[in-house]
Amino acid sequence: MIEKAKKGDWVFCEYKLQRVTDVEDGRITGVSDGYMSTGGHSLNEECFSMNIDIKRISDGVKYWSDKIHGLKCGGLNHPDIHRELLRRWVEICDNKDNEEKMEELYGELANFAKSIIFASEKLVEETVSGIKVFR
């Protein structure tokens, strides 16, 4: 979580490098990656200072997010999956100085993502009377 930021600062928000576009009373209320903008009452809890540790964590979570979004199974609950990935990203970032806890959290993240991947692959392979149920 970032305590203080000013307009123009670079931060990681939702595991992406973004620029602070709006600040009100010490609260980050807007960020943009140059393509998409995000706003809200306070994004401070979802923003972290730009540094190499947060970059590595963000890249790790983005890896799993990309894997899940690349699945061929339609109908995945992407909004809730995204929220859960963000929750886990924040938790890992909050523990970046505790290597043992980070390792545990990375393991839990990988298990979460692998479970989704396994479940969707199993669904895609499902057949009934020799007919694939999903395309």
N, C-alpha and C positions, 0 to 999 in steps of 0.2 A: 504494500500500500504506500502511496506517496503522500507525504504530509503537505508540502508546499510546492506549487508549480505556478508558472506564469505563462501567459499567452506566448506561443512560439516554442516552448520547451518540447523536446522529444521524449516520449514515454512509451512503454509497452502497455497496451490496453487490449484486452481480449487476445492475448498472446501475439499481437501484431505491433510493429513499430508504427507509431502514430504521432502526430503533432497536436499539441494543445491549441485549440482554436478559441475557446472561451473559458474564462475564469470569473466566478462571482463569489465574493466574500471568502476567498481561500478554497472554494470548491471548484474542481474541474467540472465544467458543465458541457464541454464540447471537445471532441477530438476528430482528427481526419487523417486518413492514410494517403490523401491526395486523390482518391477515387471515391471513397465512401466516407460519410460523416456520421458520427454517433453523438447523441446528446442526452442529457438527463439532469436531474436535480444535483446529483453528485456522483462523479465517476472515480473519486479518489480511491475507493476500496478496490477498484478494478484496474488501477493504473500503478505501474512500477517504474522507478527511475531507469533510464537507459544505462545498462552496464552489462558486461559480458556474462555474468551469472544468470541474469534475467533473460538474456538473449538465448543462452543454451537451454534453459528451462522452456522458454517459448517455442523454440525449434522442436524440442521433444514432444510437446503437446500438439503442436501443429502437425507433426509427422503422423500421430494417431488420428487426428481429425481428418487429415487428407485420406488416410487409409479407409476410414469409415465412410467418408463422402464418396469415395471411389467404388463402393460396393454396388453390385448390379441388382441388389434387392430393392424393389420399390416399396414405398410405404413405411420406411424407417421413421421413427419419431425424432427427426433431426432437431427440432427446437429443444426438447428435453435433453437429448444427448449433448447438444452444444452447451446448455446450461451446466450440465454435470462436468463436462470437460473444463469449462471456465472455473467452476468451483474447485476442481482439483488443481488447476493451474495456479489459482490464488493461494491455495494451501501449500503447494510446493514452493512458490515464491516466498511466502511468509516464513518458510523453514530453510531458506537457502544457506543459512549459516550453520545448520545442523546436518552434517553429512549423513549420519545414521538415519535420521528421520526422513531426509530427502530420498535416500535409497529405498526405504519402506514405501514412501508415497509414490515413487516412480514404479515400483513393483505393482502397487494397487492400480495405478493408471494403466499399465500394460495389461493386467488381468481384465480390467473393465473393457478396454478396447478389444482385446482378443476374444472376449466372450461375445461381444456384439458381432464381430467378424465371423466367428464360428457359427453363431445362431443364424445369421443371414445366409451363410454358405449352405448350411443344412437345409434351410427353407428352399433355397434355389434348386437344390438337388432333389427335393421331395417329388416322388412319383406316386401316382395312383393308377393301378391297372396298366402300368407301363407308360403312362402319359405324364410328362413333366407338368406339375401344377403351376409353376412360375416360369416365365421366359427369361 
